[in-house]
Each structure stands twice: as C-alpha cells, then as structure tokens.
Amino acid sequence: ALVRRAADGLAEARRPAARAAALVLSSLAALVQELPWYVAGSARPEALGEVRAMLREARRLGLDREAVALKVLPLEAACAAMGGGSSAEVCAQTRAWEQESSACLGDDDEGTMSARRLQEALKAAMPGGSSSASGASVGPAKPLQQALRGVLACAGVGWR
C-alpha cells in the first residue's frame, strides 16, 4: 500500500520540492519492499537500479544539503549495500554519508550514528572483518540486516 501511495504522490507532484520528496519516499518504499529479497540472498538489480535513478532525479531537482544528508545519502548507502557492490565501494558510500551527516546535522544526530552503525556492520560482514577488503562483495549477515533496517528507519518519512 505504501509503494502505491508513494507512486500516486509522485504522479501528482508538480513542484520540484514536492516531486523530490515524492521520489525520496518512493525510493524508501522500494528499498523496504526489496529488503526481503536481499535477506533471501539477492536483491533484484532492476529494482535497485530504479531506486538509484529516482534518487539521482531527487538530487537534480535541487534538494538542499541537509535534505540530501538526511534522506538521500542513507538510501544511497542502503542501495549500495543491498546491491552486492564491492566492500570498498559500499564503505566509501557509507563514509561519505557519515561525513556529510556529521557536517550538516552534527555528530550526535541519528543519521550520523546510523551511518556509523552501518559502517561497523559492513566491516564485520566483510571477509576478514576489515574495510580493506579489495573487491569482495557484502552479504546479508544478521548484523548487516539490522543495520540496514536502522538506515531505512532513520531515513523515514518526515523532515526535521
């Protein structure tokens, strides 16, 4: 139902800010819907590609820096982790989110802390438990699943 409502909102949105918000909401709903696929072993590449495209469009519509740190970067990090990208790529994406969130919202912000938790879970899920793993892909270990749920919750509906 949430995915359908988000799609309806996206179809009706005319103003750039409203359209960007609807794109972010649609991206969040799609990632929540994709999480069981990821937990089962593999998120669907076409679904994650659609999420990436929606987030690029939301950025293009001119979201401010804080909105990107609060909403877009967490979803991009979750999408990268669920997409089975290389550990180095996913860690870089998550570090960028943490740094931007810290700069915009502070070190004690839930988004900043969620980015740190995701980084820790990513490191633990990597072969050898280190962020220096070259091209190994990230799998759906239980702590990583929990961290991703936290990311999707912290990027939830509403603006601060």
C-alpha positions in Angstrom: 0.0 0.0 0.0 2.8 2.4 0.8 4.5 1.8 -2.5 1.2 2.5 -4.3 0.6 5.7 -2.3 4.2 6.9 -3.0 3.7 6.3 -6.7 0.4 8.2 -6.6 2.1 11.1 -4.9 4.9 11.1 -7.4 2.4 11.1 -10.3 0.6 14.1 -8.8 3.7 16.1 -7.7 4.3 19.1 -9.9 6.5 21.5 -7.9 10.2 20.5 -7.8 10.4 20.2 -4.0 7.2 18.1 -3.8 8.4 15.9 -6.7 11.8 15.4 -4.9 10.1 14.5 -1.7 7.8 12.0 -3.5 10.9 10.5 -5.3 12.6 10.0 -1.9 9.5 8.5 -0.4 9.1 6.2 -3.4 12.8 5.2 -3.1 12.4 4.4 0.6 9.3 2.3 -0.1 11.0 0.4 -2.8 14.0 -0.4 -0.6 11.7 -1.5 2.2 10.0 -3.8 -0.3 13.3 -5.0 -1.6 14.8 -5.9 1.9 13.2 -9.4 2.0 14.8 -10.2 -1.4 18.2 -9.0 0.0 17.8 -11.2 3.1 16.9 -14.2 0.9 20.2 -13.8 -0.8 20.0 -11.3 -3.6 18.2 -8.0 -4.1 16.8 -7.5 -7.6 19.2 -5.4 -9.7 16.4 -3.8 -11.7 14.6 -2.6 -8.6 17.8 -1.2 -7.1 18.5 0.5 -10.5 15.1 2.2 -10.3 15.9 3.4 -6.8 19.2 4.8 -7.9 17.5 6.6 -10.8 14.8 8.1 -8.5 17.5 9.3 -6.0 19.5 10.9 -8.9 16.4 12.7 -10.0 15.6 13.9 -6.5 19.1 15.4 -6.3 18.7 17.0 -9.7 15.5 18.7 -8.5 17.6 20.8 -6.1 17.3 19.3 -2.6 19.3 21.3 -0.1 22.4 19.9 1.5 20.6 18.9 4.8 17.8 17.1 2.9 20.4 15.2 0.9 22.3 14.2 4.1 19.0 13.3 5.9 17.2 11.4 3.2 19.2 10.7 0.0 22.6 9.6 1.3 21.1 7.0 3.7 19.1 5.5 0.9 22.0 5.5 -1.5 24.2 3.7 1.1 21.4 1.1 1.7 21.0 0.6 -2.0 24.8 0.1 -2.4 24.9 -2.4 0.4 21.9 -4.3 -0.9 23.2 -4.2 -4.4 26.1 -6.5 -3.6 28.7 -3.9 -4.6 32.3 -4.3 -3.6 33.1 -3.7 0.0 35.3 -0.8 -0.8 32.6 0.9 -2.8 29.9 0.4 -0.1 32.2 1.5 2.6 33.1 4.7 0.7 29.4 5.4 0.1 28.7 5.0 3.8 31.7 7.1 4.9 30.5 9.9 2.6 27.1 9.8 4.2 28.5 9.8 7.7 30.8 12.8 6.9 28.0 14.8 5.3 25.5 14.0 8.0 28.0 14.9 10.7 28.8 18.2 8.9 25.2 19.1 8.4 23.4 17.6 11.4 26.1 17.0 14.0 27.9 14.1 15.4 25.1 13.1 17.7 22.4 13.1 15.0 20.6 9.8 14.5 21.6 9.8 10.8 25.3 10.2 11.7 25.1 7.4 14.3 23.1 5.2 11.8 25.9 5.7 9.2 28.5 4.6 11.8 26.5 1.5 12.8 26.2 0.6 9.1 30.0 1.0 8.7 30.6 -1.3 11.6 28.2 -3.9 10.3 29.8 -3.7 6.9 33.3 -4.2 8.3 32.0 -7.2 10.3 30.3 -8.7 7.2 33.4 -8.5 5.0 35.8 -11.4 4.6 38.4 -10.9 7.4 36.2 -8.3 9.1 38.2 -5.3 7.6 37.2 -2.4 5.4 40.4 -3.0 3.4 39.0 -6.0 1.5 39.6 -5.2 -2.1 36.7 -6.4 -4.2 34.8 -8.8 -2.0 31.0 -8.2 -2.1 28.9 -7.6 1.0 26.5 -10.3 2.0 23.4 -10.2 4.2 24.8 -11.1 7.6 22.4 -10.7 10.5 24.1 -7.5 12.0 24.1 -6.0 8.5 20.4 -6.7 8.0 19.7 -5.0 11.3 21.8 -2.0 10.4 20.0 -1.7 7.0 16.7 -1.7 8.8 18.0 1.1 11.0 19.1 3.0 8.0 15.7 2.7 6.3 14.0 3.8 9.6 16.3 6.8 10.1 15.5 7.9 6.5 11.8 7.5 7.2 9.0 9.8 6.3 9.2 13.4 7.5 11.7 16.2 7.6 13.4 17.6 10.6 
